[in-house]
Amino acid sequence: MTLDVTHVGSLPRSQAVVDQLFARERGEAWDRATFDATMRAAVSETVRRQVEAGVTIVSDGETSKISYATYVKDRYEGFAGDSPRNAPADLKLYPTFLERLAKSGGTPTYARPQCVGPVRSKGQGELETDIAHLKAAMAEHGAERGFMNAASPGVISLFLQNAYYPSREAYLAALADVMKAEYETIVAAGLDLQLDCPDLALSRHMLFTDLSDEEFVKVAQTHVDALNHALSDVPKERVRVHICWGNYEGPHVCDIAMDKVFSTLMSVKARYVLFETSNPRHAHEWTVFRDRAREIPDDVVLVPGVVDTTTNFVEHPEVVAQRLERFIPVVGAERVIAGSDCGFGTFAGFGAVDPEIAFAKLRALADGAALAGARAAAPA
Protein backbone atom coordinates (compact mmCIF):
# COMPACT_ATOMS: atom_id res chain seq x y z
CA MET A 1 0.00 0.00 0.00
CA THR A 2 1.43 3.36 -1.05
CA LEU A 3 0.21 6.52 0.64
CA ASP A 4 0.36 9.70 -1.42
CA VAL A 5 2.35 12.60 -0.03
CA THR A 6 1.42 16.26 -0.36
CA HIS A 7 1.51 19.50 1.65
CA VAL A 8 -0.58 22.62 2.07
CA GLY A 9 0.96 24.55 -0.81
CA SER A 10 3.32 27.39 0.01
CA LEU A 11 7.05 26.69 0.12
CA PRO A 12 10.11 28.87 0.84
CA ARG A 13 10.85 31.43 -1.87
CA SER A 14 14.33 32.38 -3.02
CA GLN A 15 15.65 35.87 -2.35
CA ALA A 16 15.41 36.62 -6.08
CA VAL A 17 11.69 35.82 -5.95
CA VAL A 18 11.15 37.84 -2.77
CA ASP A 19 12.93 40.85 -4.29
CA GLN A 20 10.70 40.73 -7.37
CA LEU A 21 7.52 40.37 -5.32
CA PHE A 22 8.32 43.26 -3.01
CA ALA A 23 9.44 45.53 -5.84
CA ARG A 24 5.95 45.17 -7.26
CA GLU A 25 4.38 45.39 -3.81
CA ARG A 26 6.08 48.72 -3.09
CA GLY A 27 5.27 50.19 -6.48
CA GLU A 28 8.92 50.23 -7.52
CA ALA A 29 10.03 49.81 -11.11
CA TRP A 30 9.82 46.18 -12.18
CA ASP A 31 10.00 44.40 -15.49
CA ARG A 32 7.34 41.85 -16.42
CA ALA A 33 9.68 39.68 -18.49
CA THR A 34 12.24 39.54 -15.68
CA PHE A 35 9.51 38.82 -13.14
CA ASP A 36 8.08 35.95 -15.19
CA ALA A 37 11.51 34.46 -15.91
CA THR A 38 12.37 34.55 -12.20
CA MET A 39 9.10 32.84 -11.28
CA ARG A 40 9.46 30.23 -14.01
CA ALA A 41 12.92 29.21 -12.84
CA ALA A 42 11.87 29.21 -9.18
CA VAL A 43 8.81 27.02 -9.81
CA SER A 44 10.95 24.54 -11.71
CA GLU A 45 13.35 24.35 -8.78
CA THR A 46 10.65 24.00 -6.13
CA VAL A 47 8.94 21.21 -8.08
CA ARG A 48 12.29 19.46 -8.53
CA ARG A 49 12.90 19.58 -4.81
CA GLN A 50 9.43 18.31 -3.99
CA VAL A 51 9.85 15.33 -6.30
CA GLU A 52 13.32 14.70 -4.86
CA ALA A 53 11.85 14.74 -1.34
CA GLY A 54 9.20 12.17 -2.24
CA VAL A 55 6.15 14.42 -2.60
CA THR A 56 3.70 12.81 -5.05
CA ILE A 57 1.14 15.64 -5.33
CA VAL A 58 3.09 18.85 -5.90
CA SER A 59 2.37 22.57 -6.05
CA ASP A 60 4.09 25.64 -7.44
CA GLY A 61 4.90 26.69 -3.87
CA GLU A 62 2.66 29.75 -4.38
CA THR A 63 5.88 31.26 -5.69
CA SER A 64 4.42 34.26 -7.51
CA LYS A 65 2.07 35.31 -4.68
CA ILE A 66 2.97 37.81 -1.98
CA SER A 67 0.73 35.78 0.33
CA TYR A 68 -1.91 33.09 0.03
CA ALA A 69 -4.82 35.54 0.47
CA THR A 70 -3.74 39.08 -0.36
CA TYR A 71 -2.52 38.17 -3.86
CA VAL A 72 -6.14 38.85 -4.79
CA LYS A 73 -5.52 42.61 -4.71
CA ASP A 74 -3.13 42.20 -7.66
CA ARG A 75 -5.59 40.26 -9.82
CA TYR A 76 -8.92 41.91 -9.02
CA GLU A 77 -10.21 45.47 -9.02
CA GLY A 78 -12.01 47.10 -6.11
CA PHE A 79 -9.26 47.21 -3.48
CA ALA A 80 -7.38 50.23 -2.10
CA GLY A 81 -6.20 51.80 1.14
CA ASP A 82 -5.50 49.58 4.12
CA SER A 83 -7.58 47.17 6.19
CA PRO A 84 -7.63 47.40 10.00
CA ARG A 85 -4.93 45.21 11.56
CA ASN A 86 -5.87 43.05 14.50
CA ALA A 87 -3.55 40.66 16.29
CA PRO A 88 -4.97 37.24 17.16
CA ALA A 89 -6.62 37.15 20.59
CA ASP A 90 -4.16 34.62 21.99
CA LEU A 91 -1.21 36.93 21.30
CA LYS A 92 -2.98 39.81 23.03
CA LEU A 93 -3.22 37.67 26.16
CA TYR A 94 0.59 37.54 26.23
CA PRO A 95 1.67 41.11 25.38
CA THR A 96 5.35 40.54 26.17
CA PHE A 97 5.45 37.72 23.64
CA LEU A 98 3.57 39.84 21.08
CA GLU A 99 6.05 42.68 21.62
CA ARG A 100 8.96 40.27 21.19
CA LEU A 101 7.48 39.02 17.92
CA ALA A 102 7.08 42.55 16.61
CA LYS A 103 10.61 43.61 17.58
CA SER A 104 12.19 40.50 16.10
CA GLY A 105 10.47 40.93 12.75
CA GLY A 106 8.34 37.90 13.51
CA THR A 107 5.26 39.33 11.85
CA PRO A 108 5.05 39.86 8.08
CA THR A 109 4.53 43.29 6.54
CA TYR A 110 2.60 43.62 3.31
CA ALA A 111 -0.26 45.67 1.89
CA ARG A 112 -3.75 44.69 3.01
CA PRO A 113 -6.16 47.06 1.27
CA GLN A 114 -9.88 47.24 1.88
CA CYS A 115 -12.62 46.55 -0.60
CA VAL A 116 -13.67 50.06 -1.67
CA GLY A 117 -15.56 49.31 -4.89
CA PRO A 118 -17.11 46.54 -6.97
CA VAL A 119 -14.83 43.51 -7.09
CA ARG A 120 -14.01 42.68 -10.71
CA SER A 121 -11.45 40.40 -12.30
CA LYS A 122 -8.53 41.91 -14.21
CA GLY A 123 -8.51 38.72 -16.27
CA GLN A 124 -6.91 35.33 -15.76
CA GLY A 125 -3.54 36.23 -17.30
CA GLU A 126 -1.44 35.94 -14.14
CA LEU A 127 -3.21 32.73 -13.14
CA GLU A 128 -2.65 31.22 -16.57
CA THR A 129 1.05 32.08 -16.31
CA ASP A 130 1.22 30.36 -12.91
CA ILE A 131 -0.49 27.29 -14.37
CA ALA A 132 1.90 27.19 -17.33
CA HIS A 133 4.93 27.41 -15.03
CA LEU A 134 3.67 24.58 -12.81
CA LYS A 135 2.71 22.27 -15.67
CA ALA A 136 6.05 22.84 -17.40
CA ALA A 137 7.91 22.07 -14.17
CA MET A 138 5.83 18.93 -13.59
CA ALA A 139 6.64 17.69 -17.09
CA GLU A 140 10.32 18.53 -16.65
CA HIS A 141 10.67 16.70 -13.34
CA GLY A 142 8.22 13.83 -13.78
CA ALA A 143 5.51 14.89 -11.33
CA GLU A 144 2.22 13.27 -12.30
CA ARG A 145 -0.20 15.10 -9.99
CA GLY A 146 -0.31 18.76 -9.11
CA PHE A 147 -2.53 21.24 -7.32
CA MET A 148 -2.83 24.99 -7.19
CA ASN A 149 -3.98 27.10 -4.26
CA ALA A 150 -6.65 29.76 -4.40
CA ALA A 151 -8.11 31.99 -1.71
CA SER A 152 -11.62 31.24 -0.52
CA PRO A 153 -14.21 34.04 -0.44
CA GLY A 154 -14.15 33.84 3.36
CA VAL A 155 -10.42 34.30 3.77
CA ILE A 156 -10.43 37.22 1.35
CA SER A 157 -13.11 38.86 3.49
CA LEU A 158 -10.94 38.24 6.57
CA PHE A 159 -7.79 39.95 5.29
CA LEU A 160 -9.22 42.42 2.73
CA GLN A 161 -12.12 43.75 4.72
CA ASN A 162 -15.32 45.21 3.35
CA ALA A 163 -15.78 48.98 3.13
CA TYR A 164 -18.09 49.01 0.12
CA TYR A 165 -20.81 46.35 0.08
CA PRO A 166 -23.90 46.86 2.29
CA SER A 167 -23.22 43.75 4.37
CA ARG A 168 -20.68 41.03 4.97
CA GLU A 169 -23.03 38.58 3.25
CA ALA A 170 -23.21 40.77 0.15
CA TYR A 171 -19.42 41.00 0.08
CA LEU A 172 -19.08 37.22 0.37
CA ALA A 173 -21.58 36.75 -2.46
CA ALA A 174 -19.67 39.15 -4.70
CA LEU A 175 -16.38 37.41 -3.93
CA ALA A 176 -17.89 34.01 -4.63
CA ASP A 177 -19.15 35.19 -8.00
CA VAL A 178 -15.83 36.72 -9.05
CA MET A 179 -13.60 33.88 -7.76
CA LYS A 180 -15.65 31.23 -9.55
CA ALA A 181 -13.73 31.67 -12.81
CA GLU A 182 -10.37 31.34 -11.04
CA TYR A 183 -11.40 28.04 -9.50
CA GLU A 184 -12.74 26.69 -12.77
CA THR A 185 -9.63 27.77 -14.71
CA ILE A 186 -7.35 25.80 -12.37
CA VAL A 187 -9.38 22.61 -12.70
CA ALA A 188 -9.82 23.01 -16.46
CA ALA A 189 -6.01 23.02 -16.73
CA GLY A 190 -5.84 19.53 -15.25
CA LEU A 191 -4.74 20.56 -11.77
CA ASP A 192 -6.51 19.96 -8.50
CA LEU A 193 -7.83 23.08 -6.78
CA GLN A 194 -7.00 23.83 -3.16
CA LEU A 195 -9.11 26.32 -1.25
CA ASP A 196 -7.38 27.87 1.74
CA CYS A 197 -9.97 28.45 4.48
CA PRO A 198 -8.45 29.70 7.74
CA ASP A 199 -11.59 31.80 7.98
CA LEU A 200 -13.30 28.64 9.28
CA ALA A 201 -11.04 28.61 12.37
CA LEU A 202 -8.45 31.43 12.59
CA SER A 203 -11.04 34.17 12.13
CA ARG A 204 -12.75 33.04 15.35
CA HIS A 205 -9.91 34.50 17.45
CA MET A 206 -8.86 37.19 15.00
CA LEU A 207 -11.99 38.92 13.71
CA PHE A 208 -15.04 37.45 15.43
CA THR A 209 -13.80 37.62 19.01
CA ASP A 210 -17.02 39.26 20.19
CA LEU A 211 -19.14 36.24 19.21
CA SER A 212 -19.80 33.03 21.07
CA ASP A 213 -18.50 29.82 19.53
CA GLU A 214 -22.03 28.92 18.48
CA GLU A 215 -22.52 32.29 16.79
CA PHE A 216 -19.18 31.97 15.05
CA VAL A 217 -20.06 28.54 13.66
CA LYS A 218 -23.13 30.10 12.03
CA VAL A 219 -20.89 32.74 10.44
CA ALA A 220 -18.48 30.04 9.25
CA GLN A 221 -21.36 28.19 7.62
CA THR A 222 -22.21 31.30 5.58
CA HIS A 223 -18.61 31.28 4.38
CA VAL A 224 -18.95 27.63 3.33
CA ASP A 225 -22.23 28.38 1.57
CA ALA A 226 -20.53 31.14 -0.45
CA LEU A 227 -17.62 28.85 -1.26
CA ASN A 228 -19.89 26.01 -2.35
CA HIS A 229 -21.72 28.42 -4.64
CA ALA A 230 -18.41 29.35 -6.25
CA LEU A 231 -17.67 25.62 -6.68
CA SER A 232 -21.02 24.81 -8.25
CA ASP A 233 -19.44 23.92 -11.61
CA VAL A 234 -16.27 22.29 -10.25
CA PRO A 235 -16.25 18.49 -9.71
CA LYS A 236 -15.95 17.67 -6.01
CA GLU A 237 -13.26 15.08 -6.70
CA ARG A 238 -10.91 17.83 -7.92
CA VAL A 239 -11.19 20.01 -4.82
CA ARG A 240 -9.05 20.20 -1.67
CA VAL A 241 -9.95 22.36 1.34
CA HIS A 242 -7.54 23.43 4.07
CA ILE A 243 -8.59 24.67 7.50
CA CYS A 244 -6.18 26.15 10.02
CA TRP A 245 -5.97 28.23 13.18
CA GLY A 246 -3.08 30.44 12.05
CA ASN A 247 0.36 29.34 10.90
CA TYR A 248 2.35 30.97 13.68
CA GLU A 249 4.16 29.90 16.82
CA GLY A 250 2.12 31.20 19.72
CA PRO A 251 -0.01 30.08 22.63
CA HIS A 252 -3.11 29.35 20.50
CA VAL A 253 -5.19 29.19 23.68
CA CYS A 254 -8.11 30.91 21.93
CA ASP A 255 -8.39 28.41 19.06
CA ILE A 256 -11.89 27.08 18.57
CA ALA A 257 -12.06 23.30 18.95
CA MET A 258 -12.16 21.11 15.84
CA ASP A 259 -15.18 19.37 17.34
CA LYS A 260 -17.17 22.61 17.05
CA VAL A 261 -16.33 23.30 13.40
CA PHE A 262 -16.26 19.66 12.26
CA SER A 263 -19.73 19.61 10.69
CA THR A 264 -19.07 22.91 8.92
CA LEU A 265 -15.80 21.58 7.52
CA MET A 266 -17.44 18.39 6.29
CA SER A 267 -20.07 20.42 4.44
CA VAL A 268 -17.51 21.93 2.03
CA LYS A 269 -17.80 20.57 -1.51
CA ALA A 270 -14.33 19.02 -1.43
CA ARG A 271 -12.99 15.48 -1.68
CA TYR A 272 -9.73 16.19 0.15
CA VAL A 273 -9.76 17.72 3.64
CA LEU A 274 -6.46 19.10 4.99
CA PHE A 275 -6.15 20.01 8.66
CA GLU A 276 -3.69 20.49 11.52
CA THR A 277 -2.94 17.50 13.71
CA SER A 278 0.75 17.67 14.62
CA ASN A 279 1.19 20.92 16.56
CA PRO A 280 0.76 20.79 20.35
CA ARG A 281 -2.60 22.58 20.36
CA HIS A 282 -4.37 20.28 17.90
CA ALA A 283 -2.48 16.97 18.00
CA HIS A 284 -5.16 15.42 20.22
CA GLU A 285 -7.99 16.18 17.81
CA TRP A 286 -7.49 13.05 15.72
CA THR A 287 -10.00 11.59 18.18
CA VAL A 288 -12.69 13.87 16.75
CA PHE A 289 -12.34 12.06 13.42
CA ARG A 290 -12.38 8.69 15.15
CA ASP A 291 -15.41 9.48 17.28
CA ARG A 292 -17.38 11.15 14.47
CA ALA A 293 -16.33 8.84 11.65
CA ARG A 294 -19.95 8.28 10.59
CA GLU A 295 -20.21 11.99 9.77
CA ILE A 296 -17.31 11.86 7.30
CA PRO A 297 -18.77 11.50 3.79
CA ASP A 298 -17.83 8.25 2.09
CA ASP A 299 -16.02 10.04 -0.74
CA VAL A 300 -13.88 12.27 1.49
CA VAL A 301 -10.12 11.70 1.76
CA LEU A 302 -8.38 12.85 4.95
CA VAL A 303 -5.08 14.71 4.61
CA PRO A 304 -3.89 15.19 8.20
CA GLY A 305 -0.99 17.51 8.86
CA VAL A 306 1.64 15.17 10.28
CA VAL A 307 4.59 17.58 10.20
CA ASP A 308 4.54 20.90 12.05
CA THR A 309 5.20 24.02 9.96
CA THR A 310 6.07 26.35 12.86
CA THR A 311 9.12 24.56 14.28
CA ASN A 312 12.54 23.59 12.96
CA PHE A 313 12.37 20.18 14.59
CA VAL A 314 12.45 17.58 11.81
CA GLU A 315 9.96 14.87 12.68
CA HIS A 316 11.25 11.31 12.84
CA PRO A 317 9.63 9.21 10.08
CA GLU A 318 8.28 6.89 12.78
CA VAL A 319 6.45 9.81 14.40
CA VAL A 320 4.95 10.68 11.01
CA ALA A 321 3.89 7.05 10.51
CA GLN A 322 2.30 6.82 13.94
CA ARG A 323 0.32 10.01 13.33
CA LEU A 324 -0.96 8.66 10.01
CA GLU A 325 -1.85 5.35 11.61
CA ARG A 326 -4.35 7.12 13.85
CA PHE A 327 -6.43 7.94 10.78
CA ILE A 328 -6.08 4.75 8.74
CA PRO A 329 -8.53 2.78 10.91
CA VAL A 330 -11.04 5.64 10.66
CA VAL A 331 -11.48 5.75 6.86
CA GLY A 332 -9.09 3.14 5.46
CA ALA A 333 -5.57 3.58 4.11
CA GLU A 334 -6.85 4.33 0.60
CA ARG A 335 -8.52 7.47 1.98
CA VAL A 336 -5.52 8.89 3.84
CA ILE A 337 -2.83 11.15 2.33
CA ALA A 338 0.18 12.46 4.26
CA GLY A 339 0.17 16.24 4.57
CA SER A 340 1.58 19.18 6.53
CA ASP A 341 -0.11 21.32 9.16
CA CYS A 342 0.10 24.44 7.01
CA GLY A 343 2.43 26.08 4.49
CA PHE A 344 6.17 26.64 4.73
CA GLY A 345 6.04 30.02 2.97
CA THR A 346 2.71 31.60 3.94
CA PHE A 347 4.05 35.11 3.33
CA ALA A 348 6.88 35.94 0.92
CA GLY A 349 10.14 36.59 2.75
CA PHE A 350 8.77 35.35 6.04
CA GLY A 351 8.80 31.91 7.60
CA ALA A 352 9.61 30.26 10.89
CA VAL A 353 11.17 27.21 9.28
CA ASP A 354 14.55 27.41 7.54
CA PRO A 355 14.15 26.62 3.81
CA GLU A 356 16.52 23.65 3.90
CA ILE A 357 14.78 22.27 6.97
CA ALA A 358 11.41 22.66 5.24
CA PHE A 359 12.51 20.23 2.54
CA ALA A 360 14.02 17.92 5.17
CA LYS A 361 10.58 17.84 6.77
CA LEU A 362 9.02 16.90 3.42
CA ARG A 363 11.54 14.06 3.12
CA ALA A 364 10.60 12.86 6.62
CA LEU A 365 6.94 13.15 5.61
CA ALA A 366 7.49 10.89 2.61
CA ASP A 367 9.56 8.41 4.60
CA GLY A 368 6.92 8.23 7.32
CA ALA A 369 4.16 7.76 4.76
CA ALA A 370 6.12 4.86 3.26
CA LEU A 371 6.35 3.22 6.69
CA ALA A 372 2.65 3.65 7.38
CA GLY A 373 1.73 2.38 3.92
CA ALA A 374 3.90 -0.71 4.25
CA ARG A 375 2.43 -1.56 7.63
CA ALA A 376 -1.12 -1.01 6.36
CA ALA A 377 -0.46 -3.50 3.55
CA ALA A 378 1.13 -6.13 5.79
CA PRO A 379 -0.99 -9.16 6.77
CA ALA A 380 -2.66 -8.80 10.15
Secondary structure, DSSP 8 states (H G I E B T S, - for coil): ----B---S-----HHHHHHHHHHHTT----HHHHHHHHHHHHHHHHHHHHHHT-SEE--TTTT-SBTTTTHHHHEEEEES-------HHHHTSHHHHHHHHHTT-S------EEEEEEEE--SHHHHHHHHHHHHHHHHHT--EEEEEEE-HHHHHHHS-BSSSSSHHHHHHHHHHHHHHHHHHHHHTT-EEEEE-GGGTGGGGTT-TTS-HHHHHHHHHHHHHHHHHHTTTS-GGGEEEE--S-SS-S--TT---HHHHHHHHHTSS-SEEEEE-SSTTTGGGHHHHHHTGGGS-TT-EEEEE-S-SS------HHHHHHHHHTTHHHH-GGGB-BB-SS-S-SBTTB-SS-HHHHHHHHHHHHHHHHHHHHHHHS--
